[in-house]
Amino acid sequence: MKIQYLGTAAAEGFPGMFCCCETCEKARKAGGKNIRTRSQAIIDDLLLIDFPADTYMHTLLHNIPLQNIEHCIVTHAHSDHFYAADLEMRRIGFATLSHETPLHIYGGQAVFCQASEDLCANKCQHENRVIPHIIRPFQSFNVLEYTITALPADHDPKASSLVYIIQKDGQSILYAHDTGLFDDAVWRFLEEKKIRFDFVSLDCTAGLLKGWTSGHLGLDTCMIFRDRLRAVGAIDDRTLLCLNHFSHNCLATYDELLPVATEHEFDVSYDGKIITI
């Protein structure tokens, strides 16, 4: 499988949209991999993960024919991960499609409600160009050639927060954003299912800030998360580990974080980064 990071920042972007803190100013000056847009990824150019307000820009920058994407899994209903208003742009009159295959949106209750309400408000629910689906924690479902399993995230419960296991052809990815340390039920599930991950993408919103265990993680608590994954047999020395989803408050630009993360067995994402497993 191939995963491409399209956006790697938290809600405010990096540098922050209105921010002039020291870290944001360093990112603006350095440019390149230090500039991060809102969180989004794509698997094998087919399976979209999240639908933020930056989706349109991502499709232009990375030459993604969004009209051909048929499936999008959504982690939760915060606007930096799910900007439902842009679903209207797929309606008749806004988009000419080469084929009438719908875009399927998969997410928790809050994602389903936001999508349904937006489609209804714009009178395009009957067009069947966007179809939302409710996904429950610990539910597995099939999309194209992928088996996807949703796990409950340690994040805002009102946003129906999920993380995802994505499996295909004997390979497994854990995409874990936004989340703190998992609940015990999730660790038990991973141990019982005996899933070994080839690639793990971990929330590192807090960067070099210490002690973040709930809602989001930092580098220090990503190490705790990594060690717990190893303890339940979910990763080994062959597993690729990558940090993602950074706030500008994290005290480090990409250039500053990479050497520190590398010392602890982690790679660091940047917008456009491609990893093949």
C-alpha positions in Angstrom: 0.0 0.0 0.0 1.0 3.6 -0.6 0.0 6.4 1.8 0.4 10.0 0.9 0.1 12.8 3.4 -1.8 15.7 1.8 -2.1 17.8 5.0 -0.2 17.4 8.3 -1.3 20.2 10.6 -3.9 20.6 13.3 -6.9 22.9 13.0 -5.1 26.3 12.7 -2.6 25.2 10.1 1.2 25.6 10.6 2.0 28.4 10.6 -1.2 29.4 12.3 -3.5 31.4 10.1 -3.5 34.5 12.3 -0.4 33.6 14.5 2.9 35.4 14.8 4.5 33.3 17.5 8.2 32.4 17.2 7.6 28.9 15.8 5.1 30.2 13.2 7.6 32.9 12.1 10.4 30.3 11.8 8.1 28.1 9.7 7.2 31.0 7.4 10.8 31.9 6.9 12.0 28.3 6.3 9.1 27.3 4.0 9.2 23.9 2.3 8.3 21.0 4.6 7.8 23.4 7.5 4.5 24.6 6.0 1.6 22.4 6.9 -2.0 22.4 5.8 -5.0 20.8 7.5 -4.9 17.0 8.1 -5.7 14.7 5.2 -4.2 11.6 3.5 -4.9 9.2 0.7 -4.2 5.5 0.3 -3.2 4.2 -3.1 -4.7 7.3 -4.8 -8.1 5.7 -4.1 -9.1 5.9 -0.5 -9.3 9.4 1.0 -8.9 9.9 4.7 -10.7 13.0 6.0 -12.2 15.9 4.1 -10.9 19.3 5.5 -11.4 22.7 4.1 -8.0 22.4 2.4 -9.2 19.4 0.3 -9.6 21.6 -2.8 -6.1 22.9 -2.6 -4.7 19.5 -1.9 -6.3 18.1 -5.1 -4.7 20.9 -7.1 -1.2 20.6 -5.5 -1.0 16.8 -5.7 -3.0 16.3 -9.0 -5.8 14.2 -7.5 -8.9 13.8 -9.7 -11.3 14.2 -6.8 -14.3 13.5 -9.2 -13.0 9.9 -9.4 -12.6 9.3 -5.7 -15.5 7.1 -4.5 -14.7 6.5 -0.8 -13.6 8.7 2.1 -13.2 7.6 5.7 -13.5 10.4 8.2 -11.9 10.4 11.6 -14.3 12.8 13.3 -16.6 15.8 12.9 -14.2 18.7 13.7 -14.0 21.0 10.7 -10.2 20.5 10.2 -11.0 16.9 9.4 -14.5 17.1 8.0 -15.8 20.3 6.2 -19.2 19.1 5.1 -20.1 22.4 3.4 -17.9 21.5 0.4 -19.9 18.3 -0.3 -22.4 20.7 -2.0 -19.8 21.2 -4.7 -20.5 17.7 -6.0 -24.1 18.5 -6.7 -25.7 18.8 -10.1 -24.9 22.2 -11.5 -21.7 22.5 -9.6 -20.0 19.4 -11.0 -20.1 17.6 -14.3 -19.1 14.0 -13.6 -17.7 11.5 -16.2 -19.7 8.8 -14.4 -22.4 9.0 -11.8 -20.7 6.8 -9.1 -21.4 8.5 -5.7 -18.9 9.6 -3.2 -19.3 7.4 -0.1 -18.5 9.1 3.3 -17.9 6.8 6.2 -17.7 8.1 9.8 -19.3 8.1 13.2 -22.7 9.5 14.2 -21.7 13.1 14.2 -20.1 12.8 10.7 -23.2 11.1 9.4 -25.4 13.9 10.8 -23.3 16.7 9.5 -23.2 15.2 6.0 -26.9 14.4 6.0 -27.8 17.9 7.2 -25.7 19.7 4.7 -27.0 17.6 1.8 -30.6 18.1 3.0 -30.1 21.9 3.5 -28.7 22.2 -0.1 -31.5 20.0 -1.5 -29.1 17.6 -3.0 -29.7 14.4 -0.9 -31.9 13.0 -3.7 -29.1 13.3 -6.3 -27.2 10.4 -4.7 -23.9 12.0 -5.5 -22.8 11.8 -1.9 -23.9 9.0 0.4 -23.0 9.1 4.1 -22.6 5.9 6.2 -22.6 5.5 10.0 -19.6 3.5 11.3 -19.5 2.2 14.9 -16.5 1.6 17.1 -15.0 -1.9 16.5 -17.0 -2.3 13.3 -15.2 -3.7 10.2 -16.4 -3.0 6.7 -15.1 -3.5 3.2 -14.3 -0.7 0.7 -12.8 -1.6 -2.7 -10.1 -4.2 -1.8 -9.6 -2.8 1.7 -10.9 -4.1 5.0 -11.3 -1.2 7.4 -11.9 -1.4 11.1 -12.9 1.6 13.2 -11.6 1.9 16.7 -12.7 4.5 19.3 -10.3 7.4 19.7 -9.5 9.2 22.9 -10.8 12.5 21.6 -14.0 14.6 21.6 -16.8 12.1 22.0 -19.3 14.7 20.6 -17.4 14.5 17.3 -17.7 10.7 17.1 -14.0 10.3 17.0 -12.5 7.2 15.4 -9.2 5.9 14.3 -8.8 3.3 11.5 -7.1 0.0 10.8 -6.7 -0.4 7.0 -5.8 -3.8 5.6 -5.1 -5.0 2.1 -3.2 -8.0 0.7 -1.8 -9.0 4.0 -0.6 -5.5 4.9 -2.0 -3.4 7.8 -1.9 0.3 8.5 -3.0 2.1 11.8 -4.0 5.7 11.1 -4.4 7.2 14.6 -5.5 10.9 14.5 -6.8 12.7 16.6 -6.3 10.6 19.7 -4.6 10.4 23.1 -3.7 7.0 24.6 -6.2 4.3 23.8 -8.7 3.0 26.3 -8.0 -0.5 27.7 -10.7 -2.0 25.5 -8.8 -1.0 22.4 -5.5 -2.5 23.7 -7.3 -5.7 24.4 -8.9 -5.7 21.0 -5.5 -5.3 19.3 -4.0 -8.0 21.4 -6.8 -10.5 20.8 -7.0 -9.9 17.0 -3.2 -10.4 16.7 -2.9 -7.7 14.1 0.7 -6.7 13.2 1.0 -3.3 11.7 3.4 -2.6 8.8 2.9 1.2 9.2 1.6 3.3 12.1 0.7 7.0 11.7 0.5 8.6 15.2 -0.9 11.9 16.4 1.8 14.2 17.6 -0.1 17.5 17.9 1.8 18.5 21.0 5.2 17.9 19.4 7.9 18.6 22.1 5.4 19.6 24.8 5.3 17.1 27.6 2.6 15.1 29.2 -0.2 15.0 26.7 -2.0 11.7 27.2 -5.6 12.7 26.5 -7.2 14.1 23.3 -3.8 14.4 21.5 -0.2 13.1 21.9 3.3 14.6 21.9 6.6 13.0 21.2 7.0 11.7 24.8 3.6 10.1 24.9 3.9 8.8 21.3 6.8 6.8 22.8 4.5 5.4 25.5 1.9 4.6 22.7 4.6 2.9 20.6 5.8 0.8 23.6 2.2 -0.3 24.3 1.7 -1.3 20.7 4.9 -3.4 21.0 3.7 -4.9 24.3 0.5 -6.2 22.7 2.3 -7.6 19.6 0.9 -5.0 17.2 4.3 -3.7 16.0 7.9 -5.1 15.7 11.2 -3.8 14.4 9.9 -3.9 10.8 7.1 -1.5 11.5 7.4 2.0 10.1 6.3 4.7 12.6 5.5 8.2 11.5 4.4 11.3 13.5 1.7 13.5 12.1 -0.9 16.2 12.8 1.1 19.1 14.4 0.0 22.2 16.1 2.1 25.4 15.7 2.2 25.4 19.6 4.3 22.2 19.5 7.6 24.1 19.9 9.2 22.7 16.7 9.1 23.1 13.0 9.7 20.1 10.8 13.4 20.8 10.5 13.7 21.0 14.3 11.5 18.0 15.1 13.0 15.5 12.6 16.4 14.8 14.3 14.8 14.5 17.7 12.1 12.1 16.5 14.6 10.0 14.5 16.5 9.4 17.7 13.3 7.6 19.0 12.6 5.5 15.9 10.0 7.9 14.4 9.8 9.4 11.0 8.0 12.8 10.6 5.3 13.6 8.1 5.2 16.6 5.8 2.7 17.7 3.2 3.0 15.6 0.2 5.2 12.9 1.8 4.7 9.4 0.3 5.4 6.2 2.2 5.1 2.8 0.5 4.9 -0.4 2.5 
